[in-house]
Amino acid sequence: MKTIVYVVVLVVFVMSCATTTQKRKMDVASVNKASDTIRIANDSLEYEILIIEPGFNSWIITQRPRGYYSVQFLESRNRLYVTQYNQRVMQPQRFDPNLYMQQINYEPNINYGYEVNYLLYNYFLYFEQRYRQRFIATRGRSF
């Protein structure tokens, strides 16, 4: 959370110090690019999640808030999503290798916590919408 506050303060500072419109546009673009990266890490469990996707941060604030889903729901959905995603990574002739670049190592017996499961689940929803992919057949969702 401190990192996000720091970035927001940096944006305001950079924008107020810019002397030309061109400089302002370059600074805002570079900050927006940096703010579209979410990193969650826990060294004791030796895991790290990096979400580098333009537009994800602005998209996630329009979704259901933290606490809406139970951790059990998120874990079960993430297991399904990760399994299907990893299967697509292993089939580059069938699925676009530019979309499915690397497998996700999500172990069902590890307690990743709510935040990791929430962001991972929402990333899959975002991925489905943005790239028009369908992983899990669910009612009420369309592109």
C-alpha positions as CSV (number, residue, x, y, z in Angstrom):
1,M,0.0,0.0,0.0
2,K,2.9,2.4,0.7
3,T,4.2,1.8,-2.8
4,I,0.9,2.8,-4.3
5,V,0.8,6.0,-2.2
6,Y,4.4,6.7,-3.1
7,V,3.6,6.4,-6.9
8,V,0.6,8.6,-6.6
9,V,2.7,11.3,-4.8
10,L,5.4,10.9,-7.5
11,V,2.8,11.4,-10.2
12,V,1.6,14.7,-8.7
13,F,5.2,15.8,-8.1
14,V,6.3,15.0,-11.7
15,M,3.3,16.6,-13.2
16,S,3.7,19.8,-11.2
17,C,7.4,20.0,-12.1
18,A,7.0,19.5,-15.8
19,T,7.6,22.7,-17.8
20,T,6.2,21.8,-21.2
21,T,3.1,19.9,-22.4
22,Q,5.3,17.4,-24.2
23,K,7.3,16.7,-21.0
24,R,4.0,16.2,-19.1
25,K,2.7,13.7,-21.6
26,M,5.9,11.6,-21.5
27,D,5.9,11.6,-17.7
28,V,2.3,10.6,-17.4
29,A,2.7,7.9,-19.9
30,S,5.7,6.4,-18.1
31,V,4.0,6.6,-14.7
32,N,0.8,5.0,-16.2
33,K,3.0,2.2,-17.6
34,A,4.6,1.6,-14.2
35,S,1.2,1.8,-12.4
36,D,-0.1,-1.1,-14.5
37,T,2.3,-3.5,-12.8
38,I,1.1,-5.2,-9.7
39,R,3.6,-7.2,-7.6
40,I,2.6,-9.4,-4.7
41,A,5.4,-11.3,-3.0
42,N,5.9,-13.4,0.2
43,D,9.5,-14.4,0.7
44,S,8.7,-16.9,3.4
45,L,6.4,-18.9,1.0
46,E,8.7,-18.2,-1.9
47,Y,6.0,-17.0,-4.3
48,E,5.6,-13.9,-6.4
49,I,2.8,-12.7,-8.6
50,L,3.5,-10.0,-11.2
51,I,0.6,-8.7,-13.2
52,I,1.8,-6.5,-16.0
53,E,-1.2,-5.6,-18.1
54,P,-2.1,-2.1,-19.4
55,G,-5.5,-1.1,-18.1
56,F,-5.8,-3.8,-15.4
57,N,-5.6,-1.3,-12.5
58,S,-8.3,0.9,-13.9
59,W,-10.4,-2.1,-14.8
60,I,-10.2,-3.8,-11.3
61,I,-11.6,-0.8,-9.5
62,T,-14.8,-1.3,-11.5
63,Q,-15.2,-4.9,-10.2
64,R,-16.7,-6.4,-7.1
65,P,-14.7,-5.2,-4.0
66,R,-12.4,-7.2,-1.9
67,G,-14.4,-9.2,0.6
68,Y,-17.2,-9.9,-1.8
69,Y,-16.1,-13.4,-2.6
70,S,-15.0,-16.0,0.0
71,V,-11.4,-17.2,-0.2
72,Q,-12.8,-20.7,-0.8
73,F,-14.6,-19.5,-3.9
74,L,-11.5,-17.7,-5.2
75,E,-9.3,-20.7,-4.6
76,S,-11.6,-23.1,-6.4
77,R,-12.0,-20.8,-9.4
78,N,-8.3,-20.1,-9.6
79,R,-7.6,-23.8,-9.6
80,L,-9.9,-24.2,-12.6
81,Y,-8.5,-21.1,-14.4
82,V,-4.9,-22.0,-13.8
83,T,-5.4,-25.6,-15.0
84,Q,-7.0,-24.5,-18.2
85,Y,-4.5,-21.7,-18.8
86,N,-1.6,-24.0,-18.3
87,Q,-3.1,-26.5,-20.7
88,R,-3.3,-23.7,-23.3
89,V,0.4,-22.8,-22.7
90,M,1.3,-26.4,-23.6
91,Q,-0.6,-26.2,-26.9
92,P,1.0,-23.3,-28.8
93,Q,-0.1,-24.7,-32.2
94,R,-3.8,-24.4,-31.0
95,F,-3.7,-21.3,-28.8
96,D,-1.9,-18.0,-29.4
97,P,1.6,-18.3,-27.8
98,N,1.6,-14.5,-27.5
99,L,-1.3,-14.8,-25.1
100,Y,-0.2,-18.0,-23.3
101,M,3.5,-17.5,-22.8
102,Q,4.3,-19.1,-19.5
103,Q,2.7,-21.6,-17.1
104,I,1.4,-20.4,-13.8
105,N,2.6,-22.4,-10.8
106,Y,-0.4,-22.3,-8.5
107,E,-0.3,-25.1,-5.9
108,P,-3.7,-25.9,-4.3
109,N,-2.1,-26.9,-1.0
110,I,-0.5,-23.5,-0.4
111,N,-2.4,-20.8,1.4
112,Y,-1.7,-17.8,-0.7
113,G,-4.1,-15.6,1.2
114,Y,-7.0,-13.5,0.1
115,E,-5.2,-10.7,-1.8
116,V,-3.3,-13.1,-4.1
117,N,-6.4,-15.1,-4.9
118,Y,-8.6,-12.0,-5.4
119,L,-6.1,-10.4,-7.8
120,L,-5.5,-13.7,-9.7
121,Y,-9.2,-14.4,-10.1
122,N,-9.8,-10.9,-11.3
123,Y,-6.9,-11.1,-13.7
124,F,-8.5,-14.1,-15.3
125,L,-11.8,-12.2,-15.7
126,Y,-9.9,-9.3,-17.2
127,F,-7.9,-11.6,-19.5
128,E,-11.2,-13.3,-20.7
129,Q,-12.8,-9.9,-21.5
130,R,-9.8,-8.2,-23.1
131,Y,-8.6,-11.1,-25.3
132,R,-12.1,-12.7,-25.8
133,Q,-11.1,-16.0,-24.3
134,R,-13.4,-18.3,-22.5
135,F,-12.0,-20.6,-19.7
136,I,-14.9,-21.6,-17.5
137,A,-18.5,-21.9,-18.7
138,T,-20.4,-19.5,-16.4
139,R,-23.8,-18.1,-16.8
140,G,-24.4,-14.4,-17.2
141,R,-21.0,-13.4,-18.6
142,S,-20.6,-12.3,-22.1
143,F,-18.1,-10.4,-24.1
